[in-house]
Structure formats: structure tokens, C-alpha cells
């Protein structure tokens, strides 16, 4: 699809958004014996196109250029049909929630525009084809989102409790974006970044857990959750549009371009082959919190979390020898690591001034992953960014 030449990039982006959502909420189904079913189906079509060629500065970045070089000027970056199903089967104050999503994007089931002008991509040949993982995570698949049971019941005369068990989202924070408390409580789908019309419900992902809230009074609420699952945040696959790392994400194999040297019998990563990921266990993740409504318009909250970080970070070992004796070709390696056992102390406040809403969130973390420059060659003062633990706020 080619947009008219006089159509500005912003207008094209807006057009992609306008084409997007069409939803249908079905009538409540009376199952019988006071059991009811509510459901909703939302369909979305998204079309997006690159308006300019890649900036040469970005196109030449050997560790982060595959996504740029795979899409030339006027190339479609999205041609996607997706659907989101939401349902709730309930009787009174108890029930079961099930939601699922599916999509198909034709762009990732075709060859791309990578002609090797700026060097080989960080993947095996054919270089103008997407990896199988990019085809899956960006080209289309189906998945279950929420799948949990819930019940709400009274505790005495004034208190009321709500308990949820299964795969669901818990988000106690006030942050509009996702790097604070919300990302400590569940995974995020980065493959949906830059896709107009994406539902928040399809990008902020649920986790296997039990959670509870107890309204001690009309103004005071206690919160708690314990997780029994660990699902990493899904980074954009290398080679996908807007991906910024050729080594991180589904299908990432190398930190540097793939090389084929028949004379040496070499066919692999020129530097930094990926080894096994370092993942934490599924237990030891929990949190408690409280919220208090100071006035009808103002609420404050305090929280403590013990969690495993879901963000993929590369631990690089530059001293891993290559397969060819006496040659640096193929040397180096890296592992994607997810840091565990992080402590978080957080506070929130939200209020309104007339028709204007205001909110704030503060977090302090112990043992959180931070990037520091590690010296790998003292003589040349060469450094490389390496994740380690630190305290941060």
C-alpha cells in the first residue's frame, strides 16, 4: 500500500489508528439457575507504512540495525488483523473470567528489504527473511490472557473481601507508563510497541497468582498477592520494526553480524553467541499494600513487594574463546539474565482538582538490576555495559 505523496507522515499514522477498532458486546446470556455470561469481542485492523529510508547512522549500527534495515522506504510495517475476546461467567458475587487474543500480520510472512548494504544481520541466512520467532511473535499467534476465578464476600458488618485465583493482572501503581510498580507485578508485551490500536489488555500481561483486597472500611483497604508463576517480559524480536537490539528478544542469536568464511570453515556469529538464559524460579514473589482515602478526592497508598525482574538483560562474557584457534572470530558469548529477589518499597497518591486528575508514584528498590561500565581492556580503557545489582529510586 502506497500513501499519496502529499499525505504527511503524521496523517498516515493517524489514518492507521482511525482504521483500527470495532467491537461488539453481546447480550448477557442467561445460562440458568441464576448463572449469567457476559462477553465482548473486539476486532482491529491496523495498517502502517514507513515513510522514509533508514537514517545511515542507525542503519550502520551493527548491534541494533536489523529492524531498520529490514524495512525500506514505503515498506509496510504492519498489515494486521487482530481480535480480543473477553468473557465473565458468574453467579452473584462469584465467577470466572476468561479472555484471549489472536492476530495475524501479513508483513512478517513475506521477505523483507535487507539487502546487506550495511553488513549482514545478526542471524543465519537467508538474510532477507525474518526469523521463525519474529514470524511467530510479530506475524501472529493466539494466547490465553486472563483465566481466573473470583469471589467477593462480607467480613463482618463493614468489611468486604475480594479474592482472585489464577492468571490475572495486579497493578497497584499510579504510573501511566510501565517501568515502576506495574512492571514489578507482571510481564509486559513489548512486541505490541508501535502497533496502533493495541488494547492495553493485550500488552500488560497477567501472571499466575492469588490476590486479595479487603475493604476494612469505606476509606481503608488492605491488599496482598502471591505469585506462583514467572513469565518474562516479551521484548521485540530482532529484525522487527522498532526493535533496538539484535541480540535481545525472541530469536536473538548474536551480538554482532553473522559471518560465513568458507576458507576457515566458519559459519556463525562473528562475536557474541547466545548461551542459555538465566531465569529465576516461580516462587518467592509476593506483596502487601494498603490504601487510605484521606478525602473524597484524595487517596494515598503504601506497598512492599518481593519480586523477580522480568526485563531481559544481557550478561556478556568477552573472554569466551572462539572455535578457531588463534582467531578472535566467533569469540565472546552472552546470556540473557532475569534478576531475582528484589525488594521494593513504594508509595502513591492520587487526587482531583475539579475536572483535572493528578497522581504520583515513588519506588525504592534493593537489589534491582542496573547497568554499569565494566573494564574489559585496561590498556585501551575499553568498557562494556554489564548488568549488576544496585539500590535505586
Secondary structure by P-SEA (a helix, b strand, c coil): ccccccccaaaaaaaaaaacbbbbbcccccccccbbbbbbbbbbbbbbbbcccccccccccccccaaaaacccccccccccbbbbbbbbbccccbbbbbbcccccccccccccccccccccccccccccccccccccccccccccccccbbbbbccccbbbbbbccbbbbbccccccccccccccccccccccccccccccccccccccccccccccccbbbbbcccccccccccccccccccccccccccccccbbbbbbccccccccccbbbcbbbbbccccccccccccccccccccccccccccccbbbbbcccccccccccccccccccccccccbbbbbbcbbbbbcccccccbbbbbbcccbbbbbbbccccccbbbbbbbbbbcc
